[in-house]
């Protein structure tokens, strides 16, 4: 039976898009989204009422919310991501990330978004999430003092969400109230931000669970790259491996909680696990040919969920 409002009109489902963190593996996410956009026949900001993103997912989420097509975002990724990830030091990697954010987002503000958005970062000092939002109707209290994005530019919020310390430096932002806050990658609190998105949908937007449609897209899971030397392994790859394990455990635990607490919220989760040695990669991947393979795998992953996605979005 369709859900009807008090006037007897069928309630339109609230469509939510949630995008995981995963560094360069966001190419996989873009592959999935390329097919979803093609199926919908319009820019994704016209299909989704709420878009949440963490780390690389925050870049994609913010660009979608600003009206960019997936093809435009893919072009930006192909141009910028290998440049960022090929840097060998934390300082140069951070500088490249800041340049990417500045060049891609310019002076865009959270007042410029075309749909509701949530960008997830983690507060280094308070050890709590800090979520940048564009609309006051997403506020959980303190609506009278709500400022879109806390007055922070989208470029700064996205850089903060992507600051995977210790491989990137922490990001310092200044809010509209003059507070200076040091932030790190949102993956440390919610690499899969679906629960935060559901919280907005249920508690802030006051939507019934049966009226929500969640599309949650990960970055895929891949074998670990080979360790080329003991020094390189000890000083770099083991650190990357630990970070990836931390983020993946967070991702899986958040999805498990989502299934337990919100099993009645219709959800499509897309993030395939691959075992082929040729697909060994990590969040700092900068081989363009391999990144293009991840994009192709993302497009292929769409097929298994096409019917359910069509029911959600068409």
N, C-alpha and C positions, 0 to 999 in steps of 0.2 A: 504493500500500500504506500503511495507517495505521501510525504509529510506535507501537511497544509498549514498555512498560517491562520490567524483568527478570522480572516476574511474569506477563507476557503481557497486561497490561491496557493498553488504548489510552491514550496520553498526551493529556491535554487541552491544546489550544493555549494559549499565553500571549498574551493579548490586550492590546495596547498602544495607547494613544491619545496622540498628540502634537499640541500646539496651538501654532501660530505666534504671534509678536508682530505688532502692527499697530495699536495704539491703538484709536480708536473703530471701526475697521473690524472689530473683534471681533464686531460685529453679524452679519457674514457667517458667521463661525464658528458662532455660535449658531443661525443658520438651518440649517446643515448638521447640527448636533448635535440640533436639534429633530426632524428626520426620522429620524436614527439611533436616538434614544431611543424614538420612536414605533414603529419597526420592531422594536426589541428588546423592547418591552412592559414595561420596568422601568427604574428609575433607572440612569444610566450607570455608577455606581460598582459595580453588581452585574455589569456586562458586561465591564469592563476591569480587568485585574490590575495595571496600571501606567499612570499618567497623568503626562505631562510637559507643562509649559507655560512659555512665555516671555512676559514683559510682559503684554499683555491676555490672552494664553493662560494666564498664571499665575493670573490672577484666576479664569478659568473653570475651570481644572484644580483649583484649591484648593477651589472651591465644590462641584464635582462630587464630589471626594474626601471632602468633609464631608457628602455625602448630599443636596445640593440638586438639584432637578429643573431641566431647561433652562428651563422656564417661569418658575420662581422667579428664575433667574439673569437671564433676559431682562427681567423686571420691575425688578430691581436696576440693570441697565444703562440702561434707559429713564429711571430716576429719577436716577441719579448721573452717567453719562458726559457728557451735555450740560453739566452744571454744571461738571465739571472742565475740559472742553476749551474752554469759552467764556471762560475767564479769559485776560486779555491779558498777564500778566506771569509770569515763571518762579516768583516767590515765591507769588503767589496760586494759580497752577496747582498748585504743590507742596502748599500747604496744603489745597486741595480734594481732592487725591489722598490725602493722609494722613487726612482726614476720612472719605473714602469707605472706605478700608481699615479704619479703626477701627470705623465704624458697621456695616459688612457682616460683618467677621470677629470683632469684639469681642475676647475673650481666647482665642480658639481656638488650640490648640497642635498641633504635628505629631503628637502622641500621640492626637489626636482623629480622625484621618482613618480612613475606612472601607476604603480600598484604598491601594496604594503610590502615592506621588506624588513628583515632582521639580519644584522651582521654580528656574528658571535666572536667576541674576544675574551681574554681572561685578564683580570686585574692582578698585577704582580704583587702589589702591596697587600691588598685585602684578601687575595686568594679566592675571589668570587668572580662569576661571569659578569661581563659588561656587554649588553646587547644594544646595538645602535638600531633604532627604529625610526620610521618615517612618519607614522601617523599616531595621533593622540588616542585613537580608539584601540591601540595596542597596549596602552598603559595599564599596568597592574597597580592602581592607586596613584596618588600624586598627579592626577590629570591636570590640575590647575597650573602646575609648574612645569608641565611637559614641554620640552624643546626638541624638535626633530634632530635625531643624531647627537643629542647633548650639545648641539652647536658646532660639532666637529665636521669637517669636510669628509665626503665619501672616500677620497683618496687616503686620508689619514686613518679612517676606520678600517678600510680594507688592508692597508699595510699592517696595522696592529693585528688584525685577525690572521694574517699570514706570517707573523713573526715567530717562527718555530725555533725558539731559543733551545739550545745554544748555537744552532747553525745560522740563526739570524739574531741581530741585536734586538733588545726590547725597544718598543716604540712608545714615545712620550707624546701625549696629546693634551691640549688645553681646552676645557669645556667652556660653555657660554657663561658659567658662573665663576670662571677664573681658576677652577681646580686643575692642577697638573697631575695627570695620572699615567703611570707606567703600565704598559700592556704587553701581553705575549699572545701567542697563537691560541685561537679559540678551541683548537683541538684538545687542549689540556683539560677543558671542562666539558665540551660536547663536540667531538669530531663528527658525530652524526647529530645534527641539531633538530631532529624530528620531534623529540619530546618538547623542546622549547616552542616549536611551531604549534604543536597541539595545545600547549598551555595557553598561547595567545588565542587560538581558535575557540577553545572551550570557555576559558575564564575571562578573557578580555573582550572578545567579540561575541560572547554569549551564544555560541552556536551549539545545537544538539549534536551529540556524537554521530548519530546516524546521518546527519546532514553535511558531514565533513568528508572530503576525498583527499587522501594523502598520496603524493608521488614522491618517494624517497629514493634518491640516486646516489650511489657510492662511486668509488673510483676503481673498483675491482681489487682483487687480492692476487699477488704474484709471488713467484719464487724469489729468494734473495739473490742478489748478484754475487758472483764469485769474488773471493778475497784474493787480490793479486799478490800481495806480499804481507809479511807479518807486521811491518811498520805501518803500512797503509791500513791494514785491518785493525790494529790496536788503536791508532790515532784518529781514524775517521769512520771506516765502515761499521765497526762495532757500535759506535755512537749513533750512526744513522739507523742501524738495526734496532737498537734499544728504543729510539724515538718512534720508529715505525710500529714496533710491538706495543708501545704505550698507546699510540693513537688507535691501533687496530683493536686492542682490548677495550678501549673506551667506546669505539664504534659498535662493537658486538654487544657490550653490556647495555648501551643505550637502546639498541634495537630489541634486546631481550626484555628490557623493562617496558618498552613500548608494546610489545606483544602481550605482556602480562597485564599491564594497567589499562591499555587502550585497545584490547583485542576486538572491541566492537566498533572501532573507527576504521572504515574501509581504507586499506593501504596497499599500495604496490611498492615493493622494495626491489630495486635493481642494483646488484653488485655481484658479479660472477667471480668465483675463485678459479684461477688458472694454475696448472701444474707444469706446463711445458717449459723446459729449461731456456728455450729461446725467448720466453717472455719475462725472464728475470729482470727486475727493475726496482727502483725505489723512488721516493718523493723528490729526489734531486736529479732525476734523469734529464739529460740534455741532448741525447742522440735523437735527432729529428725523425729519422726513419723509424725508430722504435716508438716514438710518441705518435706517429701517424698510424702505427699498428694498433696502439691502444685506442685511438679514435675509431678505427675500423671495428675493433672488438666491442666497443660501446654500441655502435650501430647494430651489430649482430645481436647483442644482448636484448635489445628492444623487442625482437621478434617473439620471444617467449611470453611477453606480457601484452602483446598488441591488442588482444580482444578486451582485456580488462581495462587498459588505458583508454580504448575507444569508448567503453561504457562510462568511464569517468569524465571524459573531456568533450565528447561529441554530442 
